[in-house]
């Protein structure tokens, strides 16, 4: 069950942000389970709730990793972003949830979100996914 914090953050995001065209679909439970099976990550309730309701939102031109379409090679797909992140040096236990050029916002095993910057020019760490949504996607 998703936390009250993530429900509030997603509601706020949907009230304020732009959305991609309807052709960009939101991931189903099956797509999320598939992403888990190919990556080895456990996608928690908060992240599932977020991407299934607001996974097609845009913030500062950035889009979330696409869990709905898993064709290998598709730009923005979870598989492609995960491969690129690993090649760039993102730690194995960090799950990329958004890419911005060669930088990756990642969900860590402890539930925090951290920005991995390829050239260490940028940094950011948020205590939770909801905090990242509020501070980085809504307030920015």
N, C-alpha and C positions, 0 to 999 in steps of 0.2 A: 504494500500500500504506500503510495507517495506521501511525503511529509506535507504538512500544512504550509511550510515555508516555500516548497517548490510549487504548490498549487497557486499560492498568491503571486509568486514571481512570474509564472506562466500567464496567469490572467492579466497581470500588468503589461507584460510583453505583448500579448495579443491585442490589448487595447491601444498600444502606442506604435508598434512597429509595422513596417511594410512587409508584405508577404510576396513570395515568388509566385509566378503564374500558376494556375491550377494544374498545369501539366506536371509540376513538381509535386509528387505525391508524398504523403506521410507514411512512415513505415508501419507495417502490421506487426502483430505479435510474432507471426511466422518469420518475418524478415529480421526481427530483433533476435530471435532464437538462432537463426542462421548466422547472423553476425557473431553471436557468442560462440557457435560451434567452430567457425573458421578462424577465430582470433584467440580463443582460450580465455577471453574476458567474460566476467559476469556483469551483465548490464542491469544495474539496479532499478528499483521502482521509480526513483526520482528521475533518472535519465530517460527511462522508457516513457514516463509521463510527459516529460518535456518534448522529446522528439516526436511523439505520437500526436501532440497537439500543436506544437509550434516549430517543428523541425524544418519548416519552409519559410522561416522569417529571415530577414536580412538586417545586419547591423554594420554600419560604416562600410558597406559593400562586401562584407564577409558573409558567407553562408556556412551552415553547419555541415558536418560530414553526412553524406547521404547513406542512410541505412536501408532505404527502400529499394535501391537499385544496386545489385551486386555484380553486374557485368564487370569482369576483370578489365581494367583499362579505362573504364568510364571515369571521366574527370569528376573529382569530388566524392567518388564512391568510397565506402569504408575500406574496402580491400586496397584500393589504390593509395588512399591517404595513409593507411597503416604501413604499406610497403615503403612509401616515400619517407615517412617519419622514421622508420627503422634505419633506412639507408642514411638519413641525415644525422642519426645518433640519438634520437629520442629514446630514453630508457625503456626497456622491454615491458615493464609493468605500468607504464603510462599509456592510457588510451586516448588517442587524438579524437577530439570532438569538433574541432574547428581548425581550419588552416588559413593562414594569412601570409601569402607569398611562401617563404620557406620557414615560417614560424608556425608553431602548433600550440593550441590551447588543449590541454590534456586533463582528463579526469584521472586522479591518482587513486590507488587502492584504499586510502583512508577517507575518500570522499571529497578531498580538496580539489581545486582546479588550479593548474599552474601553466604559465606561458613558458614554453621552451623556445628560446630564440636562437636561431642558427648562428648569429654573429654576436650574441650577448649584448645587443644594443637595447633590447627591451626586457623588462621583467614584470612579472605580475603573479600574485598568488591570492587566491580567494578561499575562504574557510569552507565554502560549500558551493554546489552547483547553483543554488538559488541566489547566493551572494554574487556569483559571477554574472548571472543573468541580470540582476538588478544593477550592479555597478558597471559592468562592461557593455552590456547590450542595451540597457534602458537609459541609464544616466549619461552615457557617453553620447 
